[in-house]
Amino acid sequence: MRYFNVDQIYADLITGRTTRTLVYSSLVRARKREQPDRVEMFEEAIRRFDEWRATPNFTPLTS
């Protein structure tokens, strides 16, 4: 899937439609292709997802 904003990636991570590993690989690919705007977008989504997972009483959402 092609992502266009941080909220879209974050929502897919929370609902389980995508994995952190897949988002991270997209981040690495964007770095290799020298796409700083996409690198920033993927980094922010991963950061937000990690914060969400670190919250007390974390319970994954299912779709």
C-alpha positions as a LaTeX table, in Angstrom:
\begin{tabular}{lrrr}
\hline
Residue & $x$ (\AA) & $y$ (\AA) & $z$ (\AA) \\
\hline
Met1 & 0.00 & 0.00 & 0.00 \\
Arg2 & 1.18 & 3.50 & $-0.71$ \\
Tyr3 & 1.02 & 5.74 & 2.34 \\
Phe4 & 0.41 & 9.46 & 2.07 \\
Asn5 & 0.40 & 10.64 & 5.68 \\
Val6 & 1.39 & 9.65 & 9.21 \\
Asp7 & $-2.18$ & 9.17 & 10.40 \\
Gln8 & $-2.86$ & 6.58 & 7.71 \\
Ile9 & 0.20 & 4.53 & 8.69 \\
Tyr10 & $-0.53$ & 4.89 & 12.41 \\
Ala11 & $-4.14$ & 3.73 & 11.97 \\
Asp12 & $-3.01$ & 0.69 & 9.97 \\
Leu13 & $-0.45$ & $-0.20$ & 12.64 \\
Ile14 & $-3.00$ & 0.04 & 15.45 \\
Thr15 & $-5.64$ & $-2.01$ & 13.65 \\
Gly16 & $-3.11$ & $-4.61$ & 12.54 \\
Arg17 & $-3.53$ & $-4.02$ & 8.82 \\
Thr18 & 0.25 & $-3.61$ & 8.61 \\
Thr19 & 3.19 & $-4.50$ & 10.82 \\
Arg20 & 5.92 & $-2.40$ & 12.37 \\
Thr21 & 8.46 & $-4.48$ & 10.44 \\
Leu22 & 6.83 & $-3.63$ & 7.12 \\
Val23 & 6.74 & 0.08 & 7.99 \\
Tyr24 & 10.39 & $-0.06$ & 9.05 \\
Ser25 & 11.38 & $-1.69$ & 5.77 \\
Ser26 & 9.54 & 1.10 & 3.93 \\
Leu27 & 11.53 & 3.59 & 6.02 \\
Val28 & 14.82 & 1.95 & 4.99 \\
Arg29 & 13.73 & 1.93 & 1.35 \\
Ala30 & 12.89 & 5.64 & 1.54 \\
Arg31 & 16.33 & 6.34 & 3.02 \\
Lys32 & 18.04 & 4.49 & 0.17 \\
Arg33 & 15.99 & 6.41 & $-2.38$ \\
Glu34 & 16.82 & 9.69 & $-0.63$ \\
Gln35 & 13.22 & 10.69 & 0.09 \\
Pro36 & 13.55 & 12.75 & 3.29 \\
Asp37 & 9.85 & 13.62 & 3.50 \\
Arg38 & 8.86 & 9.94 & 3.44 \\
Val39 & 11.63 & 9.03 & 5.90 \\
Glu40 & 10.26 & 11.60 & 8.32 \\
Met41 & 6.71 & 10.32 & 7.82 \\
Phe42 & 7.65 & 6.69 & 8.56 \\
Glu43 & 9.80 & 7.67 & 11.56 \\
Glu44 & 6.94 & 9.68 & 13.07 \\
Ala45 & 4.46 & 6.84 & 12.56 \\
Ile46 & 6.80 & 4.32 & 14.20 \\
Arg47 & 7.46 & 6.72 & 17.09 \\
Arg48 & 3.73 & 7.23 & 17.69 \\
Phe49 & 3.03 & 3.50 & 17.46 \\
Asp50 & 5.82 & 2.69 & 19.94 \\
Glu51 & 4.41 & 5.28 & 22.38 \\
Trp52 & 0.94 & 3.78 & 22.01 \\
Arg53 & 2.27 & 0.27 & 22.69 \\
Ala54 & 4.21 & 1.50 & 25.74 \\
Thr55 & 1.10 & 2.87 & 27.45 \\
Pro56 & $-0.11$ & 1.02 & 30.54 \\
Asn57 & $-2.90$ & $-1.49$ & 29.95 \\
Phe58 & $-1.96$ & $-1.87$ & 26.30 \\
Thr59 & $-4.52$ & $-3.98$ & 24.48 \\
Pro60 & $-4.18$ & $-4.45$ & 20.74 \\
Leu61 & $-7.17$ & $-3.57$ & 18.60 \\
Thr62 & $-8.43$ & $-6.13$ & 16.15 \\
Ser63 & $-10.03$ & $-5.35$ & 12.85 \\
\hline
\end{tabular}
